[in-house]
Structure formats: structure tokens, C-alpha cells
Amino acid sequence: MMIKNIYPLSFSYTSGQRSNCSQIALLIILLFMPIFSFAQTETGSFEFEGIRRDYIVFLPQNYDGVAKMPVVFNLHGYTLNAQQQMNYSQMNTIADTAGFIVVYPNAVNTAWNSGISEHPSTPPTPNVNDVGFINALIDTLYKHYSINMDMIYSCGFSNGGFMSFKLACQLSDRIAAVASVAGLISYTTADSCNAKHKMPVLLIHGTADEIVPYNGAVGWYSVEQTLSHWINFNLCTESDTTSLLDFDPSDGCTVEKINYTDSSDNTSVVCYKVTNGGHTWPSGDKQFLIINWADIGNTNEDINASEEIRNFFKTYKPMTIKLSCSK
């Protein structure tokens, strides 16, 4: 956010007084003082369908209120909150360098209505319209910040990943691409999916995830089924697999990058398969992942999930996504 000069630049003089040299010098210094910018976080809230909803916005250091910036929604997991997700994912560091806005919304009672309530071990999802809330939040951001409406993306951890897939299916007129870390697509979301454009998808998942198993569970797809859903939807016909360098052998896991592409328009479905990885955000700050009811397993340090997500998103700017209202 820009810091503007807030010092008074006018002086009063009585008849016959000479100008004070120090005042003139101060005026000259202020006129030529550089304008500084700095990154900052802001909080906001509004009432949606009778419920007070709140969120955190991170503005990178080069945000000036004029240039239209991309927006990434970063959705927390079940039992977590927006502040924890911001601290855990460390995405602000990436955003500050790359120049995009990150928005961390809070779910009602720490759970997104993402279609996973069929699972017997999952507490009932609040009966709230989270798709509508994110839609209204986009309108709110548009009114208060300079954002690029063609470059709005959603990512999330665990339950937030499930929710990102639901947004891909039900809010595709505004969401350009999605990414999920340790989250899959539910049966109900997949069965009713009505995305209106090809949807680039990035999936990061550990094979030893005990909370959202790699091979799926009651109520949601496996990693392979989730990939197949989006591969078929996007008409991807080519694939390649790359074993990534094991930069940190002490983390107990390795990564393969599997890329599926439609050669006609380069729409991609990408999977980072974290062999022996747990229910974690690669390179996340583990002190902020507080899950006392299950073992989270290994955290991969060979890749930075936030950085990989940003690198994936920046490729996609669908020209079909337009805003129908104005400020």
C-alpha cells in the first residue's frame, strides 16, 4: 500500500515577517521525499445470508491501488482457520515477490461446505452457502481493491482443497484455475460438476496421508480418480512424469511430477505425487499445523507448495472470465 506524504505543506506568515529558512528547507525535503510501499495484511467482514463472514487480505509490497493484480484464495483445512493457514502455507512470502493478492477466508465452524459430509468420520458440514460467500467476497474485493477479474484462483489445504474443487465446478465463471494440497473431489461435487470452461488443476498429495487417503474413502474419490475426472473434462491426451531432486533426504519422502496436457491449448492437470508424504503442505511452517486428532506424517521439503501453486496459476488467464458490473 502506498504511503503518501501526510505532512502539511503550507505555512502562514504575519505581515512583515521573513520566511523561516528552516521551514523552506523542510518544504523542499518533503516535496522530494520518495514514496515508499510496503506489504501489509488487512481484515474484513460482511454479513452474508444472515451470517457474519470474515477474511484476511494480504497486499504485496508493490500494490499501489492502480495496477490490477491477480487474486489467490487460500482456504484452510478442517479445524483450522484463516490465520493459521496464512502462517502455515507461508504464501505471503511468494506473493510479495511475485506480486499478487492472497485472500484467506474463514469457514463457518472451521469447516467448508465442500461435499464431504458423507464420510462417517467427518463431522456434519455446516449447511451454509460457501460458494455464494466466495462469490460475494469477489464482489467485495472488487469494490475495495484493484484486482484482475480474469486472474482469480483458488487453492486450499485438506477441506480447503475439497472446497477449491467445488468452486471449480460451481463458480467457474470467476475462477480461472484451482489447486489442492491434501484434498480431493467428493462424489457429490463430481456428480454435479458444471464447469463452464476448461479448468487447469494442480494436485499435491502424499501417498501416506492418513487423514485424506491417497486411495480415497467413502464419499470422495482417490487421487487417481480425481485426476481422471479433470483429465477427461479438459480433454488431456498427453502425459509425462519427472522424478524431482531429493533436496532434503531427511524429510522421509520424495516427489514425482506428473503432467497431463491438452496439446491443442496447453490446459494442464498436474499432480505432485509425494511418496511417503503425509497430510501436509510441502515446506509449510509445521508449528502452525495444529491437528491433535490424527498423525500428519512427513512434510516434504523438496518443493514449496505455495511456490508451485503460484507458478502453475500464473500461466492461466482465461479471456472468457469477465465482470458484468462496475465499481
Summary of the structure (lengths in Angstrom):
residues: 327
radius of gyration: 22.9
end to end distance: 19.7
largest distance: 88.3
contacts: 1093
relative contact order: 0.13
helix: 27%
strand: 24%
